[in-house]
Amino acid sequence: MTILPQSIHPLVIIPFAIFKQQSLGEKIGKNFIIPPRHFPPNIFLENDNYIASGYFANYDKRINLDLEKILSDAKWKELANLDADFLIFYWNIKKSELCVLTDQSGKFPCYFCCWENNLIVSTDLPFLINLRNCSLNLDLALDYITTGLFTFIYDETLVKEINQIPPGTLLRVSQPPNFKLESQVDLKSFVDNTPAPYASNEVFSKRFLATLDKSVKKRLKILNNLNFGAELSSGLDSGLICYLLKKASHKDFYCYTNFTQEVETDTNRDLVKKFCQKHGLSVFFDKVDEYFPFNKKRYLKIFRKYPPSLTGIELAYKSFEFARKKGSTVYFQGLGGDEVFKTQVFDFWLDFRIQDLFFMTALRFKLGIDKVLTPSGLKYLISEERFDNRRIYPNIFSTSAINANLSFFPIAWEKEVWPITPFVDSEIVQFTRLKMPRHGLIAPDKREILASLEAVFIEEQFRKKLGDEKLFDQFLIKKSEFIINVLKNSILDKTGWFRTEEIIKNLEMQRIESYLIDDTSFYLEYLVRLEYFLQNNNVKIRLP
């Protein structure tokens, strides 16, 4: 077997020649490298027909399902639609076929490519990139710079030579380098249920809380004696989770709150204290005024090692570090709470996804993207060819929640702390889609819907959320030298689509006022994140 550099990530490497052999049985096991984890727990199953390995944490109501039998019967759709976090590698002995199945929430990103007559599958994208010469996928690069994430679920990645297995999708390989990707997400059954909204916010919020309570409890149930922690801001989503954890668990746990004195963001320390006193919660406060993009050298490795991801990923890194130091194996998050209260547009969005992407992209013209892209870059950004032939995979969870899960994975894996997200639950999403009060596509604001839950919240939590731009915009002022150095080594400048030279000159002259208007500073941040990753991972641009 080809010798590869070491990685802490799960890895499968199978020479092409093995696919031509029959009945390898136990010999194939050495090609599966599955590092042990406390959570999600490792699995290893084998019989005369298959060998399966990976990770599997099942929160579904069918908690005692027979995984061995499901795999024997190859019931991939049944597995994929479970409320579970998993990644399963499966070798069909009789067919000499590799199958890899991902869960539908995006908890396990999984990538694959061919290299030196081997098929390689791993959760570590930079590891695969550095095995071979890779070129940038310019369409996804533009998607990232303009949105900070990927609007849809694709099988493409930022590099052309490496594919990903979308959430809830089965990879089949029997004759490499050929492969098949088959979505197992049962979207039809999901949308066949016709919405019948409640007329009252009070009735809905009470039953929503009961549904979320079930989601929290079934996750706690499989943790056994594992220690856990939870994120807590002064907002509503994490507050709901911490409230329900306190009610349902007899274990002591810490809540983690980061705050800044630079600007009052979603997290107001006094409100968090008051909420914790109301419910008897233990909280740890962490001041994060210095954690704007690119400010800490120790966190630059995030931008070198991990695929470009969400703004504020440094704060997520600190959160997982805290959980690890406190001995937590899992970390509860309020991720997906905002998105679940927007499900009234789900059915409409399914029919107009590409149009929605186009108009979202066109909106960037009013929000400052023209200060980052040249006229030729703007022309290509909304060109017809960018929107044609997109391979979009179905999903029932919001793409922003899925992208957040994908972004957190490298941190969670490195720190050995698993994120648990009760809002990212098919029963929660379906209940909200069917029952949330609305008039057509217009639903009440989340604060208005949850206002009747007086036993949970304190009154001040229903204030309007404030942005954190003033904290993150400091990178333009305090890290301008770093940005200039990155842009002077620009890879993307070869396209002629970016105002690289103009941006450098403005930063050198400290003319940054125009970059603090609208969303321009975010586009610049994403541009620099992407450039830094490309430069440190030897990704090239091959122009048409």
SULVENPE-V820067 format. One line per field, one symbol per residue. ss: DSSP state (a for helix, b for strand, c for the rest). phi: phi as a letter, one per 20 degrees, with the letter a starting at -180 (. if undefined). psi: psi as a letter, one per 40 degrees, with the letter a starting at -180 (. if undefined). A space follows every 50 residues. Layout:
ss->???
phi->???
psi->???
//
This chain:
ss->ccccccccccbbbbbaaaaaccccaaaaaaabbccccccccbbbbbcccb bbbbbbbbccccccccaaaaaacccaaaaacccbbbbbbbbbccccbbbb bbccccccccbbbbbccbbbbbccaaaaaccccbbbcaaaaaaaaaaccc cccccbccbcccbbccccbbbbbccccccbbbbcccaaaaaccccccccc aaaaaaaaaaaaaaaaaaaaaccccccbbbbcccccaaaaaaaaaaaacc cccbbbbbbcccccccccaaaaaaaaaaaccbbbbbbcccccccccaaaa aaaaacccccccaaaaaaaaaaaaaccccbbbccccaaaaccaaaaaaaa acaaaaaaaaaaaaaaccaaacbcaaaaaaaccaaaacccccccccccaa aaaaaaaaaaaaaaaccbbbcccccaaaaaaaaaaccbbccbbccaaaaa ccccccccaaaaccccccaaaacaaaaacaaaaaaaaacccaaaaccbca aaaaaaaaccccaaaacccaaaaaaaaaaaaaaaaaccbbcccc
phi->.fedgfbeefbcccggfffeedlflfffgfeddcgfbfbfffcbcbbfdb ccbqcbcddffefdfeffffffelefffffefebdbbcdcdeffelcecc ddfeenfdfbcbadblmceccbedfggfgeebfccfefffffgffecnbd fceddecfdfecdcefgmcdedcccfefbcdcfdfeffffeffegcffed ffffffffffffgfffffffgefldffccbfbdeeefffgffgffffede efbeedcdbcefbfefddffffgfffffdmeecdecfcgedegmedgfef fgfeedggbffnffffgfffffgffeneeccfcegnffffecffegfffg ecfffffffffffffedoffedefgfffffgdfgffdelfeddfbdefff ffffgfffggfgffelcefdcffebfffffgfgedfgadmeddffgfffe ffeffedegffefffdedffffffffeecfffffffffdgefgffmeceg ffffffffeledgfeeeldgffffffffgfgffffecledddfg
psi->ihhiiiieiihhhhidddeeiifdbededeehhgiiidhiiiihiiaedi hhiaihhheidgdfigddddddefgdddddeigihihhhhhhddefhhhh hiieeedgihiiihhffihhhiegdddddedihiihhddddddddeeeah dihieiaeidehiihihfihhhhdgieiihhhhehgddddeehhhgiidh dddddddddddddddddddddedbeiiiaiihaeadddddddddddddie iiiiihhiiiedihadhhddddddddddefihihhhhfdefihedhdded dddddiihaiiedddddddddddddeehdihhieheddddeeeeeddddd efdddddddddddddeeedeediidddddddfidddeifhghiiieiidd ddddddddddddddefhhhhgddghdddddddddehhihbehiiidddde degdddiideeeihiiifddddeddddefdddddddddfhdddddeeifd ddddddddefgeddeeibeddddddddddddddddeefhihhi.
//
